[in-house]
Amino acid sequence: MNAVLIEETEENFLRESIPPAESVAEGDPRSKTWLAANFNSGGSVSTGIWTAEPGTLKVRSYPVDEVFTVISGDIEVTNEDGSVVHVKPGQSCLLRKGWSGLFRTVEQTRKCFVTVDG
């Protein structure tokens, strides 16, 4: 088993996403995802790089557990109870499966992520 570099390469490019209008609270939060690895370890685990333009998404029941670290930019996560978590470069955040709230990309942002499903 070899170490894997998590980076934005043509080979790792997964998709560009334009969220449906009903999920957008403000802006144009389109994003791009590069998937460096996907494996099974008691559940499906994925890791990669995600970039997004400024905007806010309304999230209802996040589909996976995710830990991410902001590399550049600024993310603001508003929980259903109104509490806000600001995630700046070098900081990490955990979103649990089933989380609901607002996910705001304050400025063009790049993050490294790990998701676990199952």
Beta strands, then each sheet from edge to edge (+ up, - down):
strand 1: 13-17
strand 2: 24-27
strand 3: 31-40
strand 4: 44-52
strand 5: 55-59
strand 6: 65-79
strand 7: 84-87
strand 8: 92-95
strand 9: 101-117
sheet 1: 1+ 3- 4+ 9- 5+ 2-
sheet 2: 1+ 3- 4+ 9- 6+ 7-
sheet 3: 1+ 3- 4+ 9- 6+ 8-
end
